[in-house]
Amino acid sequence: MEVGFERKKRLKTSLILAIVIIVLAIAAYINPIRSSLNKFLVQKTKKVSTVTKTLTEQEIDQLETKQEKLSTNYDKPKTAWLHKEINDGAFLMRQNGYSYLLHHPEYDSAKIKYTVTKYTVDGKTVEFMSKSKIIQVHSKGMER
């Protein structure tokens, strides 16, 4: 009788330990799971369009700064993927537009083609630039 009781006790202890380990594993991965689920649901609302505008250095800087501020609204575990996507778009705008004009003072503006991405997140529309590329530069009085 003692052997059967000990065996049941060990089985019960092992089962409790396994449950605790499973609960801890789920708790450790809850944020990535939530983020992935959120991304999956939000991706279904994605709309992409392309815009071409001629912008000055200051206008590019304002757009990029506005987008960086927007990204801070999504700097949470649940929307970390969106924060990164918005930030990457702002970085490209700075690199492909603002920095280029800053380092080439002979140009006063640039025609930039950029992709606008829209998502619906928690009932709100989030709109941001996701890709950008200079297609033409302008100097005072002439185009190149």
C-alpha positions in Angstrom: 0.0 0.0 0.0 2.8 2.4 0.8 4.3 2.1 -2.7 1.1 3.0 -4.4 0.6 6.0 -2.1 4.1 7.2 -2.8 3.6 6.8 -6.5 0.4 8.8 -6.5 2.1 11.5 -4.4 5.0 11.8 -6.9 2.5 11.8 -9.8 0.5 14.6 -8.2 3.7 16.6 -7.5 4.9 16.1 -11.1 1.6 17.2 -12.5 1.5 20.4 -10.3 5.1 21.2 -11.3 4.2 20.7 -15.0 1.2 23.0 -14.7 3.3 25.7 -13.0 5.9 25.5 -15.8 3.2 25.7 -18.5 1.6 28.7 -16.8 5.0 30.5 -16.4 5.8 29.8 -20.1 2.5 31.3 -21.2 3.0 34.3 -18.9 6.5 34.9 -20.3 5.2 34.9 -23.9 1.9 36.7 -23.4 3.2 40.0 -24.9 4.6 38.5 -28.1 1.4 36.4 -28.4 -0.8 39.5 -28.0 1.3 41.5 -30.4 1.2 38.9 -33.0 -2.6 38.5 -32.6 -3.0 42.3 -32.8 -0.8 42.5 -35.9 -2.8 39.7 -37.6 -6.1 41.5 -36.9 -4.9 45.0 -37.8 -3.2 43.8 -41.0 -6.6 42.9 -42.4 -7.5 46.7 -42.4 -4.3 47.7 -44.2 -4.7 50.2 -47.1 -1.7 51.4 -49.1 -1.5 54.4 -51.5 1.3 56.3 -53.2 1.7 60.0 -53.1 4.1 62.3 -54.9 4.8 65.8 -53.5 7.4 68.5 -53.8 8.6 69.3 -50.3 11.1 71.7 -48.8 13.7 70.6 -46.2 11.5 72.2 -43.5 8.3 70.4 -44.7 10.1 67.1 -44.7 11.4 67.7 -41.2 7.9 68.5 -40.0 6.4 65.4 -41.6 9.2 63.2 -40.1 8.8 64.8 -36.6 5.0 64.4 -36.7 5.5 60.7 -37.6 8.0 60.1 -34.8 5.5 61.6 -32.3 2.8 59.3 -33.8 5.0 56.3 -33.3 5.3 57.0 -29.5 1.5 56.3 -29.2 2.2 52.7 -30.3 5.3 52.1 -28.2 3.6 49.3 -26.2 4.1 45.6 -26.2 0.7 45.0 -27.9 1.6 47.4 -30.8 5.4 47.2 -30.9 5.3 46.0 -34.5 3.3 49.1 -35.5 5.7 51.4 -33.5 8.6 49.9 -35.5 6.8 50.2 -38.8 6.0 53.9 -38.2 9.5 54.6 -37.0 11.1 52.9 -40.0 9.0 55.1 -42.3 10.1 58.3 -40.4 13.7 57.2 -40.6 13.5 56.6 -44.4 11.9 60.1 -44.9 14.7 61.6 -42.9 17.4 59.7 -44.7 16.0 60.0 -48.2 14.7 63.5 -48.1 15.7 65.7 -45.2 19.4 64.6 -45.0 19.8 64.8 -48.8 18.6 68.4 -48.9 20.6 69.3 -45.8 23.8 68.0 -47.4 23.0 69.6 -50.8 22.2 73.2 -50.2 22.1 73.9 -53.9 18.6 72.3 -53.9 15.7 74.0 -52.2 13.1 71.2 -52.5 12.6 67.6 -53.7 9.8 65.8 -55.4 9.3 62.7 -53.2 7.3 59.7 -54.0 6.2 58.0 -50.8 3.9 55.2 -49.8 1.1 56.0 -47.3 0.0 53.1 -45.1 -3.3 53.2 -43.3 -4.5 50.8 -40.6 -7.5 50.8 -38.3 -6.3 50.2 -34.7 -8.8 50.1 -31.9 -11.3 52.0 -34.0 -8.9 54.7 -35.0 -7.3 55.3 -38.4 -3.5 55.4 -38.2 -1.9 56.9 -41.3 1.9 57.2 -41.9 4.6 57.2 -44.6 6.1 53.7 -44.9 8.5 54.2 -47.8 9.9 57.2 -49.6 12.2 58.0 -52.5 13.4 61.3 -54.1 12.5 61.2 -57.8 13.5 64.8 -58.7 15.4 67.7 -57.0 14.7 71.3 -57.5 17.1 74.2 -57.2 16.0 77.8 -57.3 14.6 78.5 -60.7 15.3 75.1 -62.3 14.7 71.3 -62.0 17.2 68.5 -62.2 
